[in-house]
Structure formats: structure tokens, C-alpha cells
Amino acid sequence: MGAPSIEAAASAGLLSGYPDGTFRPNQVLTRAEGVTLFLRLSKQPDPQVALPVLEDIGPNHWAARPVAIGLAAGMVGLSADNKWFLTDAPLTRGDLARIQGVLFTRDPDLPRNCPKG
């Protein structure tokens, strides 16, 4: 059902899927995947901010750069004790709204620049 859209996004370099080449469109999007995806869509430059020391994600994690950027920009937050990003927790509607709000504020042309499909 979503195959044409996934194929178009992958061809445009917006999605890369999982290491095994699958996209798993019916799987829940995690917080790490969500912030990575939206930063890729925005094409914002990497401001080279540091990832804070956290219990569940370190500098060698595949999503370390997007998480560091997302945290520094205020797109996403940490657990109440500020020790966890909760990388594998589902991306909630609240997370999505916050990410989009920050991106659209910093990149007002983003909605016009996103591929249609």
C-alpha cells in the first residue's frame, strides 16, 4: 500500500531503511528513528553539538548525531531524571508535534521543500 511512497522517498535519499534493506512500514517508529528521519527531511546542517552523557545512547550509537542535534534544538527531551533519551520508546504524537514545531520555526520553507508523493 505504501510501497510507491517508500520507493520515492528512498530514491530521493530521504529514507534508507534498516540494515537488512527492509523498511517495515507497519512497525512503530522509535524516538531515535523519528528524530533521525525528521532531521534528514529538513536537510539542516549539523551544528556539531555534543551528545550529553546518557544511560541509553552513547557517541557510537547509530542515532547519536541526530539525537544530539534534536536535544540541543529542543526538538526532543529526556526522561524526568535527565539520564535517558529512551531511544527505543515509540515516537508519540506529542514528540512529533514538538519536532515539527521546532523544524518549521527554524526552516519555514520545509513544508514547501518536502517531496510530494
The first five atom37 places (N, CA, C, CB, O) and aatype in JSON, in Angstrom:
{
  "aatype": [12, 7, 0, 14, 15, 9, 6, 0, 0, 0, 15, 0, 7, 10, 10, 15, 7, 18, 14, 3, 7, 16, 13, 1, 14, 2, 5, 19, 10, 16, 1, 0, 6, 7, 19, 16, 10, 13, 10, 1, 10, 15, 11, 5, 14, 3, 14, 5, 19, 0, 10, 14, 19, 10, 6, 3, 9, 7, 14, 2, 8, 17, 0, 0, 1, 14, 19, 0, 9, 7, 10, 0, 0, 7, 12, 19, 7, 10, 15, 0, 3, 2, 11, 17, 13, 10, 16, 3, 0, 14, 10, 16, 1, 7, 3, 10, 0, 1, 9, 5, 7, 19, 10, 13, 16, 1, 3, 14, 3, 10, 14, 1, 2, 4, 14, 11, 7],
  "atom_mask": [
    [1, 1, 1, 1, 1],
    [1, 1, 1, 0, 1],
    [1, 1, 1, 1, 1],
    [1, 1, 1, 1, 1],
    [1, 1, 1, 1, 1],
    [1, 1, 1, 1, 1],
    [1, 1, 1, 1, 1],
    [1, 1, 1, 1, 1],
    [1, 1, 1, 1, 1],
    [1, 1, 1, 1, 1],
    [1, 1, 1, 1, 1],
    [1, 1, 1, 1, 1],
    [1, 1, 1, 0, 1],
    [1, 1, 1, 1, 1],
    [1, 1, 1, 1, 1],
    [1, 1, 1, 1, 1],
    [1, 1, 1, 0, 1],
    [1, 1, 1, 1, 1],
    [1, 1, 1, 1, 1],
    [1, 1, 1, 1, 1],
    [1, 1, 1, 0, 1],
    [1, 1, 1, 1, 1],
    [1, 1, 1, 1, 1],
    [1, 1, 1, 1, 1],
    [1, 1, 1, 1, 1],
    [1, 1, 1, 1, 1],
    [1, 1, 1, 1, 1],
    [1, 1, 1, 1, 1],
    [1, 1, 1, 1, 1],
    [1, 1, 1, 1, 1],
    [1, 1, 1, 1, 1],
    [1, 1, 1, 1, 1],
    [1, 1, 1, 1, 1],
    [1, 1, 1, 0, 1],
    [1, 1, 1, 1, 1],
    [1, 1, 1, 1, 1],
    [1, 1, 1, 1, 1],
    [1, 1, 1, 1, 1],
    [1, 1, 1, 1, 1],
    [1, 1, 1, 1, 1],
    [1, 1, 1, 1, 1],
    [1, 1, 1, 1, 1],
    [1, 1, 1, 1, 1],
    [1, 1, 1, 1, 1],
    [1, 1, 1, 1, 1],
    [1, 1, 1, 1, 1],
    [1, 1, 1, 1, 1],
    [1, 1, 1, 1, 1],
    [1, 1, 1, 1, 1],
    [1, 1, 1, 1, 1],
    [1, 1, 1, 1, 1],
    [1, 1, 1, 1, 1],
    [1, 1, 1, 1, 1],
    [1, 1, 1, 1, 1],
    [1, 1, 1, 1, 1],
    [1, 1, 1, 1, 1],
    [1, 1, 1, 1, 1],
    [1, 1, 1, 0, 1],
    [1, 1, 1, 1, 1],
    [1, 1, 1, 1, 1],
    [1, 1, 1, 1, 1],
    [1, 1, 1, 1, 1],
    [1, 1, 1, 1, 1],
    [1, 1, 1, 1, 1],
    [1, 1, 1, 1, 1],
    [1, 1, 1, 1, 1],
    [1, 1, 1, 1, 1],
    [1, 1, 1, 1, 1],
    [1, 1, 1, 1, 1],
    [1, 1, 1, 0, 1],
    [1, 1, 1, 1, 1],
    [1, 1, 1, 1, 1],
    [1, 1, 1, 1, 1],
    [1, 1, 1, 0, 1],
    [1, 1, 1, 1, 1],
    [1, 1, 1, 1, 1],
    [1, 1, 1, 0, 1],
    [1, 1, 1, 1, 1],
    [1, 1, 1, 1, 1],
    [1, 1, 1, 1, 1],
    [1, 1, 1, 1, 1],
    [1, 1, 1, 1, 1],
    [1, 1, 1, 1, 1],
    [1, 1, 1, 1, 1],
    [1, 1, 1, 1, 1],
    [1, 1, 1, 1, 1],
    [1, 1, 1, 1, 1],
    [1, 1, 1, 1, 1],
    [1, 1, 1, 1, 1],
    [1, 1, 1, 1, 1],
    [1, 1, 1, 1, 1],
    [1, 1, 1, 1, 1],
    [1, 1, 1, 1, 1],
    [1, 1, 1, 0, 1],
    [1, 1, 1, 1, 1],
    [1, 1, 1, 1, 1],
    [1, 1, 1, 1, 1],
    [1, 1, 1, 1, 1],
    [1, 1, 1, 1, 1],
    [1, 1, 1, 1, 1],
    [1, 1, 1, 0, 1],
    [1, 1, 1, 1, 1],
    [1, 1, 1, 1, 1],
    [1, 1, 1, 1, 1],
    [1, 1, 1, 1, 1],
    [1, 1, 1, 1, 1],
    [1, 1, 1, 1, 1],
    [1, 1, 1, 1, 1],
    [1, 1, 1, 1, 1],
    [1, 1, 1, 1, 1],
    [1, 1, 1, 1, 1],
    [1, 1, 1, 1, 1],
    [1, 1, 1, 1, 1],
    [1, 1, 1, 1, 1],
    [1, 1, 1, 1, 1],
    [1, 1, 1, 1, 1],
    [1, 1, 1, 0, 1]
  ],
  "atom_positions": [
    [[0.82, -1.19, 0.0], [0.0, 0.0, 0.0], [0.87, 1.26, 0.0], [-0.94, 0.0, 1.21], [0.61, 2.18, -0.77]],
    [[1.89, 1.32, 0.84], [2.75, 2.49, 0.89], [4.0, 2.32, 0.05], [0.0, 0.0, 0.0], [4.87, 3.2, 0.06]],
    [[4.11, 1.22, -0.68], [5.33, 0.92, -1.43], [5.75, 2.05, -2.39], [5.14, -0.34, -2.21], [6.94, 2.37, -2.42]],
    [[4.84, 2.65, -3.17], [5.28, 3.72, -4.07], [5.87, 4.92, -3.31], [4.11, 4.19, -4.93], [6.86, 5.5, -3.76]],
    [[5.28, 5.29, -2.19], [5.79, 6.43, -1.41], [7.14, 6.09, -0.79], [4.79, 6.83, -0.31], [8.05, 6.92, -0.78]],
    [[7.26, 4.88, -0.27], [8.54, 4.45, 0.32], [9.62, 4.44, -0.75], [8.4, 3.04, 0.97], [10.73, 4.91, -0.53]],
    [[9.29, 3.9, -1.92], [10.25, 3.84, -3.02], [10.68, 5.24, -3.46], [9.65, 3.08, -4.22], [11.87, 5.48, -3.7]],
    [[9.73, 6.16, -3.55], [10.07, 7.54, -3.94], [10.95, 8.21, -2.89], [8.79, 8.36, -4.14], [11.91, 8.89, -3.24]],
    [[10.63, 8.02, -1.62], [11.43, 8.62, -0.55], [12.82, 8.02, -0.51], [10.74, 8.44, 0.81], [13.8, 8.73, -0.29]],
    [[12.93, 6.71, -0.71], [14.23, 6.05, -0.73], [15.06, 6.53, -1.93], [14.07, 4.52, -0.78], [16.26, 6.78, -1.79]],
    [[14.43, 6.66, -3.08], [15.13, 7.14, -4.28], [15.63, 8.57, -4.11], [14.2, 7.06, -5.5], [16.67, 8.94, -4.65]],
    [[14.88, 9.36, -3.36], [15.28, 10.75, -3.11], [16.33, 10.85, -2.0], [14.06, 11.59, -2.74], [16.82, 11.95, -1.71]],
    [[16.68, 9.72, -1.38], [17.68, 9.72, -0.33], [17.15, 10.13, 1.03], [0.0, 0.0, 0.0], [17.93, 10.41, 1.95]],
    [[15.83, 10.17, 1.19], [15.23, 10.58, 2.45], [15.1, 9.42, 3.44], [13.88, 11.2, 2.2], [15.1, 9.63, 4.65]],
    [[14.98, 8.21, 2.92], [14.87, 7.01, 3.75], [15.94, 6.03, 3.31], [13.45, 6.37, 3.64], [16.25, 5.91, 2.13]],
    [[16.49, 5.32, 4.29], [17.47, 4.3, 3.92], [17.06, 2.93, 4.42], [18.84, 4.66, 4.46], [17.68, 1.93, 4.07]],
    [[16.03, 2.87, 5.24], [15.57, 1.58, 5.74], [16.51, 1.0, 6.77], [0.0, 0.0, 0.0], [17.41, 1.68, 7.28]],
    [[16.29, -0.25, 7.06], [17.09, -0.97, 8.05], [18.29, -1.61, 7.37], [16.23, -2.05, 8.77], [18.32, -1.73, 6.15]],
    [[19.29, -2.02, 8.15], [20.49, -2.61, 7.54], [20.21, -3.81, 6.63], [21.43, -3.04, 8.63], [20.99, -4.09, 5.72]],
    [[19.11, -4.51, 6.85], [18.8, -5.66, 6.0], [18.06, -5.26, 4.72], [17.96, -6.67, 6.78], [17.64, -6.13, 3.96]],
    [[17.89, -3.96, 4.49], [17.25, -3.48, 3.27], [15.74, -3.33, 3.35], [0.0, 0.0, 0.0], [15.11, -2.91, 2.38]],
    [[15.14, -3.67, 4.48], [13.69, -3.55, 4.63], [13.32, -2.16, 5.17], [13.14, -4.65, 5.57], [14.17, -1.43, 5.68]],
    [[12.02, -1.83, 5.05], [11.52, -0.55, 5.55], [10.52, -0.71, 6.69], [10.88, 0.23, 4.42], [10.35, 0.21, 7.49]],
    [[9.88, -1.83, 6.79], [8.95, -2.15, 7.88], [7.93, -1.03, 8.13], [9.74, -2.42, 9.16], [7.9, -0.46, 9.22]],
    [[7.1, -0.71, 7.16], [6.17, 0.41, 7.27], [5.11, 0.25, 8.36], [5.5, 0.62, 5.97], [4.53, 1.24, 8.79]],
    [[4.85, -0.94, 8.8], [3.84, -1.14, 9.84], [4.43, -1.2, 11.24], [3.07, -2.41, 9.57], [3.69, -1.36, 12.21]],
    [[5.73, -1.07, 11.36], [6.4, -1.1, 12.66], [6.31, 0.28, 13.31], [7.87, -1.53, 12.5], [6.32, 1.3, 12.63]],
    [[6.21, 0.31, 14.62], [6.16, 1.57, 15.36], [7.49, 2.31, 15.2], [5.86, 1.32, 16.87], [8.56, 1.71, 15.31]],
    [[7.42, 3.6, 14.94], [8.6, 4.44, 14.79], [9.14, 4.78, 16.18], [8.27, 5.74, 14.0], [8.39, 5.24, 17.04]],
    [[10.43, 4.55, 16.4], [11.03, 4.86, 17.71], [11.43, 6.33, 17.77], [12.26, 3.95, 17.98], [11.47, 7.02, 16.75]],
    [[11.74, 6.79, 18.96], [12.19, 8.18, 19.14], [13.49, 8.42, 18.36], [12.4, 8.49, 20.64], [13.65, 9.47, 17.73]],
    [[14.41, 7.47, 18.41], [15.67, 7.62, 17.68], [15.43, 7.68, 16.18], [16.63, 6.47, 18.02], [16.01, 8.51, 15.49]],
    [[14.57, 6.8, 15.68], [14.24, 6.8, 14.25], [13.53, 8.08, 13.85], [13.39, 5.59, 13.9], [13.81, 8.64, 12.79]],
    [[12.6, 8.54, 14.68], [11.83, 9.73, 14.36], [12.66, 10.98, 14.25], [0.0, 0.0, 0.0], [12.53, 11.73, 13.28]],
    [[13.52, 11.22, 15.22], [14.34, 12.44, 15.18], [15.33, 12.35, 14.01], [15.11, 12.64, 16.52], [15.63, 13.36, 13.37]],
    [[15.83, 11.15, 13.72], [16.73, 10.97, 12.59], [16.01, 11.27, 11.27], [17.29, 9.54, 12.57], [16.54, 11.99, 10.42]],
    [[14.83, 10.73, 11.11], [14.05, 10.94, 9.9], [13.75, 12.42, 9.67], [12.75, 10.14, 9.96], [13.95, 12.93, 8.57]],
    [[13.26, 13.1, 10.7], [12.88, 14.5, 10.5], [14.08, 15.4, 10.27], [12.1, 14.99, 11.7], [13.98, 16.37, 9.52]],
    [[15.2, 15.1, 10.89], [16.39, 15.9, 10.6], [16.88, 15.66, 9.18], [17.52, 15.59, 11.6], [17.36, 16.58, 8.52]],
    [[16.76, 14.43, 8.7], [17.13, 14.13, 7.31], [16.22, 14.88, 6.35], [17.06, 12.6, 7.04], [16.69, 15.42, 5.34]],
    [[14.93, 14.93, 6.65], [13.99, 15.66, 5.8], [14.3, 17.15, 5.76], [12.57, 15.44, 6.29], [14.13, 17.79, 4.72]],
    [[14.75, 17.69, 6.87], [14.98, 19.13, 6.95], [16.25, 19.56, 6.24], [15.04, 19.57, 8.39], [16.37, 20.71, 5.81]],
    [[17.19, 18.65, 6.11], [18.48, 18.94, 5.47], [19.22, 20.08, 6.17], [18.28, 19.28, 3.99], [19.98, 20.82, 5.54]],
    [[18.98, 20.23, 7.45], [19.68, 21.25, 8.23], [21.13, 20.83, 8.43], [18.97, 21.48, 9.6], [21.41, 19.64, 8.55]],
    [[22.05, 21.78, 8.48], [23.46, 21.41, 8.71], [23.65, 20.92, 10.15], [24.39, 22.62, 8.43], [22.9, 21.28, 11.05]],
    [[24.66, 20.11, 10.33], [25.0, 19.6, 11.66], [25.75, 20.69, 12.42], [25.86, 18.29, 11.56], [26.84, 21.09, 12.01]],
    [[25.17, 21.19, 13.53], [25.83, 22.26, 14.28], [26.97, 21.77, 15.17], [24.82, 22.97, 15.13], [27.55, 22.55, 15.92]],
    [[27.29, 20.47, 15.09], [28.4, 19.88, 15.85], [28.24, 20.02, 17.36], [29.69, 20.52, 15.42], [29.23, 20.21, 18.07]],
    [[27.01, 19.91, 17.85], [26.77, 19.94, 19.3], [27.12, 18.58, 19.88], [25.29, 20.32, 19.61], [27.07, 17.56, 19.19]],
    [[27.47, 18.57, 21.16], [27.86, 17.34, 21.83], [26.64, 16.59, 22.36], [28.82, 17.65, 22.98], [25.66, 17.19, 22.79]],
    [[26.72, 15.29, 22.3], [25.71, 14.44, 22.91], [25.97, 14.39, 24.4], [25.71, 13.0, 22.28], [27.09, 14.08, 24.81]],
    [[24.98, 14.69, 25.23], [25.22, 14.6, 26.67], [25.46, 13.14, 27.08], [24.02, 15.2, 27.47], [25.11, 12.22, 26.34]],
    [[26.03, 12.94, 28.23], [26.25, 11.59, 28.74], [24.89, 11.04, 29.19], [27.3, 11.57, 29.92], [24.25, 11.59, 30.09]],
    [[24.47, 9.95, 28.55], [23.18, 9.35, 28.82], [23.35, 7.85, 29.06], [22.19, 9.61, 27.67], [24.35, 7.26, 28.64]],
    [[22.38, 7.25, 29.72], [22.44, 5.83, 30.04], [22.16, 4.93, 28.84], [21.46, 5.52, 31.13], [22.66, 3.8, 28.79]],
    [[21.37, 5.4, 27.88], [20.92, 4.51, 26.81], [21.42, 4.85, 25.41], [19.45, 4.5, 26.78], [21.03, 4.19, 24.45]],
    [[22.26, 5.84, 25.3], [22.83, 6.17, 23.98], [24.18, 6.83, 24.18], [21.87, 7.1, 23.17], [24.33, 7.76, 24.98]],
    [[25.15, 6.35, 23.43], [26.5, 6.9, 23.51], [26.93, 7.39, 22.14], [0.0, 0.0, 0.0], [26.17, 7.31, 21.18]],
    [[28.14, 7.91, 22.05], [28.62, 8.51, 20.8], [28.73, 7.54, 19.63], [29.95, 9.12, 21.04], [28.78, 7.98, 18.48]],
    [[28.76, 6.24, 19.87], [28.86, 5.26, 18.78], [27.52, 4.71, 18.34], [29.75, 4.13, 19.2], [27.47, 3.89, 17.42]],
    [[26.44, 5.13, 18.96], [25.1, 4.69, 18.57], [24.78, 5.26, 17.2], [24.03, 5.14, 19.63], [25.18, 6.39, 16.88]],
    [[24.06, 4.5, 16.36], [23.75, 4.95, 15.0], [22.98, 6.27, 14.97], [22.95, 3.89, 14.28], [23.07, 6.99, 13.98]],
    [[22.24, 6.6, 16.01], [21.45, 7.84, 16.03], [22.06, 8.92, 16.91], [20.04, 7.54, 16.5], [21.39, 9.9, 17.24]],
    [[23.31, 8.77, 17.3], [23.93, 9.73, 18.23], [23.9, 11.16, 17.71], [25.37, 9.31, 18.5], [23.53, 12.07, 18.45]],
    [[24.28, 11.39, 16.45], [24.3, 12.76, 15.92], [22.9, 13.36, 15.87], [24.93, 12.78, 14.51], [22.71, 14.47, 16.38]],
    [[21.91, 12.68, 15.28], [20.57, 13.27, 15.26], [20.01, 13.51, 16.66], [19.63, 12.38, 14.48], [19.33, 14.51, 16.89]],
    [[20.27, 12.61, 17.59], [19.77, 12.8, 18.95], [20.44, 14.01, 19.59], [20.02, 11.53, 19.81], [19.77, 14.81, 20.24]],
    [[21.75, 14.15, 19.41], [22.46, 15.32, 19.97], [21.88, 16.61, 19.4], [23.97, 15.24, 19.66], [21.65, 17.57, 20.14]],
    [[21.65, 16.64, 18.1], [21.1, 17.84, 17.45], [19.68, 18.09, 17.93], [21.12, 17.68, 15.91], [19.32, 19.22, 18.26]],
    [[18.87, 17.03, 17.98], [17.48, 17.17, 18.43], [17.38, 17.67, 19.86], [0.0, 0.0, 0.0], [16.52, 18.5, 20.17]],
    [[18.24, 17.16, 20.73], [18.24, 17.62, 22.12], [18.67, 19.09, 22.21], [19.18, 16.75, 22.98], [18.03, 19.88, 22.9]],
    [[19.74, 19.44, 21.51], [20.24, 20.82, 21.57], [19.23, 21.81, 21.01], [21.55, 20.93, 20.81], [19.14, 22.95, 21.48]],
    [[18.46, 21.39, 20.0], [17.48, 22.28, 19.37], [16.16, 22.33, 20.13], [17.22, 21.84, 17.95], [15.31, 23.16, 19.82]],
    [[16.0, 21.44, 21.12], [14.74, 21.41, 21.86], [13.65, 20.63, 21.16], [0.0, 0.0, 0.0], [12.48, 20.73, 21.53]],
    [[14.02, 19.83, 20.16], [13.04, 19.01, 19.43], [12.53, 17.85, 20.27], [13.66, 18.47, 18.15], [11.37, 17.47, 20.17]],
    [[13.39, 17.32, 21.07], [13.07, 16.16, 21.91], [13.65, 16.4, 23.3], [13.63, 14.85, 21.29], [14.56, 17.22, 23.47]],
    [[13.13, 15.7, 24.26], [13.6, 15.85, 25.63], [14.11, 14.53, 26.18], [0.0, 0.0, 0.0], [14.17, 13.52, 25.49]],
    [[14.47, 14.58, 27.43], [14.99, 13.42, 28.14], [13.99, 12.95, 29.18], [16.33, 13.75, 28.8], [12.95, 13.57, 29.39]],
    [[14.31, 11.85, 29.81], [13.49, 11.33, 30.91], [13.48, 12.35, 32.05], [14.03, 9.96, 31.41], [14.28, 13.29, 32.04]],
    [[12.6, 12.17, 33.0], [12.47, 13.11, 34.12], [13.76, 13.29, 34.89], [11.38, 12.64, 35.06], [14.02, 14.37, 35.43]],
    [[14.58, 12.24, 34.96], [15.84, 12.34, 35.69], [17.01, 12.79, 34.8], [16.17, 11.01, 36.33], [18.15, 12.84, 35.26]],
    [[16.73, 13.1, 33.54], [17.73, 13.56, 32.56], [18.85, 12.57, 32.31], [18.32, 14.85, 33.03], [19.95, 12.97, 31.94]],
    [[18.58, 11.26, 32.49], [19.61, 10.24, 32.28], [19.35, 9.4, 31.04], [19.69, 9.35, 33.48], [20.25, 8.69, 30.58]],
    [[18.14, 9.47, 30.49], [17.74, 8.59, 29.4], [17.1, 9.37, 28.26], [16.78, 7.53, 29.91], [16.31, 10.29, 28.49]],
    [[17.45, 8.99, 27.03], [16.76, 9.53, 25.87], [15.55, 8.66, 25.53], [17.72, 9.63, 24.67], [14.58, 9.14, 24.93]],
    [[15.61, 7.41, 25.89], [14.55, 6.43, 25.58], [14.52, 6.18, 24.06], [13.16, 6.94, 26.08], [13.48, 6.35, 23.41]],
    [[15.66, 5.78, 23.53], [15.84, 5.59, 22.09], [14.81, 4.68, 21.45], [17.19, 5.04, 21.83], [14.34, 4.96, 20.34]],
    [[14.45, 3.6, 22.13], [13.55, 2.61, 21.53], [12.09, 2.79, 21.91], [13.99, 1.24, 21.92], [11.24, 1.99, 21.51]],
    [[11.78, 3.83, 22.68], [10.38, 4.12, 23.03], [9.68, 4.63, 21.77], [10.28, 5.17, 24.2], [10.31, 5.24, 20.91]],
    [[8.38, 4.38, 21.66], [7.66, 4.87, 20.49], [7.68, 6.4, 20.4], [6.21, 4.38, 20.52], [7.59, 7.09, 21.42]],
    [[7.79, 6.9, 19.19], [7.66, 8.34, 18.95], [6.19, 8.67, 19.13], [8.19, 8.76, 17.51], [5.34, 8.14, 18.41]],
    [[5.87, 9.53, 20.06], [4.47, 9.86, 20.35], [4.01, 11.02, 19.46], [4.3, 10.22, 21.84], [4.81, 11.68, 18.8]],
    [[2.71, 11.23, 19.46], [2.17, 12.38, 18.72], [2.72, 13.68, 19.3], [0.63, 12.39, 18.77], [2.96, 14.64, 18.56]],
    [[2.91, 13.71, 20.6], [3.5, 14.9, 21.23], [4.93, 15.12, 20.76], [0.0, 0.0, 0.0], [5.32, 16.25, 20.48]],
    [[5.71, 14.03, 20.67], [7.07, 14.13, 20.15], [7.05, 14.67, 18.73], [7.78, 12.76, 20.19], [7.83, 15.57, 18.38]],
    [[6.16, 14.13, 17.92], [6.05, 14.53, 16.53], [5.7, 16.02, 16.41], [5.0, 13.69, 15.81], [6.31, 16.74, 15.61]],
    [[4.75, 16.47, 17.2], [4.35, 17.88, 17.16], [5.5, 18.8, 17.57], [3.13, 18.12, 18.06], [5.71, 19.85, 16.98]],
    [[6.22, 18.38, 18.59], [7.35, 19.19, 19.07], [8.45, 19.26, 18.01], [7.92, 18.6, 20.39], [8.97, 20.34, 17.73]],
    [[8.79, 18.11, 17.41], [9.82, 18.08, 16.37], [9.41, 18.98, 15.2], [10.07, 16.63, 15.88], [10.2, 19.8, 14.74]],
    [[8.19, 18.82, 14.73], [7.72, 19.62, 13.6], [7.68, 21.1, 13.95], [6.35, 19.15, 13.15], [8.04, 21.94, 13.13]],
    [[7.24, 21.43, 15.14], [7.19, 22.83, 15.55], [8.56, 23.48, 15.51], [0.0, 0.0, 0.0], [8.7, 24.6, 15.02]],
    [[9.56, 22.79, 16.02], [10.92, 23.33, 16.01], [11.44, 23.43, 14.58], [11.86, 22.46, 16.86], [12.01, 24.45, 14.19]],
    [[11.25, 22.38, 13.8], [11.75, 22.4, 12.42], [11.08, 23.48, 11.59], [11.53, 21.05, 11.75], [11.76, 24.21, 10.86]],
    [[9.76, 23.61, 11.69], [9.07, 24.61, 10.88], [9.42, 26.03, 11.33], [7.55, 24.4, 10.96], [9.36, 26.96, 10.52]],
    [[9.77, 26.2, 12.58], [10.19, 27.51, 13.07], [11.58, 27.85, 12.55], [10.18, 27.54, 14.61], [11.85, 28.99, 12.16]],
    [[12.46, 26.86, 12.53], [13.84, 27.11, 12.09], [14.0, 27.03, 10.58], [14.77, 26.11, 12.74], [14.92, 27.62, 10.02]],
    [[13.11, 26.31, 9.91], [13.19, 26.14, 8.47], [11.78, 26.34, 7.88], [13.77, 24.74, 8.08], [11.13, 25.36, 7.52]],
    [[11.31, 27.59, 7.79], [9.94, 27.84, 7.35], [9.64, 27.36, 5.94], [9.66, 29.3, 7.43], [8.47, 27.19, 5.59]],
    [[10.66, 27.12, 5.12], [10.43, 26.61, 3.78], [10.28, 25.09, 3.74], [11.55, 27.04, 2.87], [9.98, 24.54, 2.69]],
    [[10.49, 24.42, 4.85], [10.45, 22.96, 4.9], [9.17, 22.38, 4.31], [10.6, 22.5, 6.31], [9.27, 21.47, 3.49]],
    [[7.97, 22.86, 4.68], [6.77, 22.24, 4.1], [6.72, 22.33, 2.57], [5.54, 22.9, 4.67], [6.2, 21.43, 1.91]],
    [[7.25, 23.4, 2.01], [7.25, 23.56, 0.55], [8.33, 22.71, -0.12], [7.45, 25.03, 0.18], [8.2, 22.35, -1.29]],
    [[9.39, 22.4, 0.62], [10.51, 21.67, 0.05], [10.38, 20.15, 0.16], [11.78, 22.12, 0.72], [11.13, 19.41, -0.48]],
    [[9.44, 19.67, 0.97], [9.26, 18.23, 1.12], [8.71, 17.63, -0.17], [8.32, 17.91, 2.31], [7.83, 18.21, -0.8]],
    [[9.25, 16.47, -0.55], [8.76, 15.84, -1.79], [7.29, 15.47, -1.66], [9.58, 14.59, -2.12], [6.83, 15.07, -0.59]],
    [[6.58, 15.59, -2.74], [5.16, 15.18, -2.78], [5.14, 13.72, -3.24], [4.31, 16.11, -3.75], [5.97, 13.29, -4.05]],
    [[4.18, 12.98, -2.71], [4.14, 11.61, -3.2], [3.27, 10.72, -2.42], [0.0, 0.0, 0.0], [3.15, 9.54, -2.73]]
  ]
}
